[in-house]
Amino acid sequence: MTSVTSAHAIKIMPCLDMRDGRVVKGVQFVDIRDAGDPVECCRAYCTAGADELALLDITATVEGRATMLAVVRRVAEVATVPFTVGGGIKDVATAAAVIQAGADKISVSSAAFRNPDVIAEMVEEFGSARVTVAVDAAVNDALPSGYEVFIDGGRTATGADAVEWIKRIDGYGVGAILPTSKTTDGVKTGYDLPLIRKTRAATNAEVVASGGAGTMAHFFDAVAAGADILLAASVFHFNLIAIAELKAYLRERGVNVVMD
């Protein structure tokens, strides 16, 4: 049996992608379908053994608005594990409003790329442990790392090298970096392992694997590639994988997972 030994406990993080107050899930950032009420999803995942949750307002940035704070407050009322909120967070003020609404951590992406100074401002204001920078990336062989940064919910190509951007993010001392591969997002064929490996090599922050999990083996592969937190949506939302069974599977393969 293939195994991997991890010194620290790996965490399982279901992701609630939000649009119009509902949990949704797409494939490669499009073909969106409904996946339920965020409060009920949160309650169910906390009961099922999730270690953390992510709540991402996927259209806030492109619609030019802030995260829906009412939804954050409702989720905070039932959450029994830490949760990260992203989408529409553009500066310290909007981040503070999200934290005041009950979020434990904030995630910033497009605004950070457009104004990297905001990363330093957020780390100074809230502490590194509460700041995640998300990086949407797609394969582009013309760039040195083979990956290009996308912003605006994966809609806008930047021409920037993703790994160079990740190295710059790391320099601000953030707590976590969350790379999502547009190439694998939602297709259930496995995480983009080269992207995870390159992120791990470029940062001392926690690495959140995101985009493409379809089987329990995919989660194991992500750990072997260097991920600290395993984020997924479809396989959890549509009951394809149970968190307790996933943890047992990983534990059998030598992965140190957070105990329930």
Secondary structure, 3 states (H helix, E strand, C coil): CCCCCCCCCEEEEEEEEEECCEEEEEECCEEEEEEECHHHHHHHHHHHCCCCEEEEECCCCCCCCCCCHHHHHHHHHHCCCCEEEECCCCCHHHHHHHHHCCCCEEEECHHHHHCCHHHHHHHHHHCHHHEEEEEEEEECCCCCCCEEEEECCCCEEEEEEHHHHHHHHHCCCCCEEEEEECCCCCCCCCCCHHHHHHHHHHCCCEEEEECCCCCHHHHHHHHHHCCCEEEECHHHHCCCCCHHHHHHHHHHCCCCECCC
